[in-house]
C-alpha cells in the first residue's frame, strides 16, 4: 500500500556505492536521510578517514538529518569495544562531522553507559553500526494499543 503523504526526492550516491542519500517529505516535515557503509579492517582506516572527510557534501542539508549505517569504527572505545581500551584510535573526522552537524547518537542518548555490540569476533566485540539524528526532528507519539 502506497502512502501518498510520504514521497522522496533527490536520491544520490557516491561512485563506490558507500553513501546513499534521499530527501523524504512526510506531512509537514522534510528529512534528509543518509546511509553509509564504511570500509572495514585496520588496513582501511585511511579509507575510512577519507570517506568521513568527504561525507559533508552528501549529508549537508537545510533539513533535519538522519545519518545511519555501518561506520566500521569505534567512537567510544571504553563503551563500544570489548575488551574496552583507552588506546584505540578515535575517528576524529567522524566526531567532528557529527558535532558540526549537531547530530546525536540515538542509542547513546537512550543508554548513556550501556554496552552493546554489532560486530563479534573471536577475541573482541564492538559497536560499529549507529544512527545519528538531528535533535530538531519531530517525534510523533506512538499509537497506544489497549
LINGI-V19590 format. One record per backbone hydrogen bond with DSSP energy under -1.0 kcal/mol. NH is the residue of the N-H (numbers start at 1). CO is the residue of the C=O. E is the energy in kcal/mol with one decimal. If there is no record, write none. Layout:
# LINGI-V19590
nh co e
NH CO E
NH CO E
This chain:
# LINGI-V19590
nh co e
6 3 -1.3
7 25 -2.1
9 23 -2.2
12 21 -2.2
14 19 -1.3
20 35 -2.7
21 12 -3.1
22 33 -2.4
23 9 -2.7
24 31 -3.0
25 7 -3.2
26 29 -2.9
27 5 -1.6
29 26 -2.4
31 24 -3.0
32 64 -2.9
33 22 -3.1
34 66 -3.0
35 20 -3.0
36 68 -1.9
37 18 -2.4
38 70 -2.9
44 41 -1.2
45 42 -1.4
48 44 -2.6
49 45 -2.5
50 46 -2.3
51 47 -2.6
52 48 -2.8
53 49 -2.3
54 50 -1.5
58 55 -1.4
59 55 -1.5
60 56 -2.5
66 32 -2.4
67 132 -2.9
68 34 -2.8
69 130 -1.6
70 36 -1.8
71 128 -2.2
80 76 -3.7
82 125 -2.9
85 77 -1.3
92 90 -2.0
95 91 -2.4
96 92 -2.6
97 93 -2.1
98 94 -2.7
99 95 -2.0
100 96 -2.8
101 97 -2.0
102 99 -1.2
103 98 -3.1
104 133 -2.4
106 131 -2.2
109 105 -2.1
110 106 -2.0
111 107 -2.6
118 126 -1.6
119 126 -2.6
121 124 -3.1
125 82 -2.4
126 119 -2.3
127 80 -2.4
130 69 -2.1
132 67 -3.5
133 104 -2.5
134 65 -2.3
137 134 -1.8
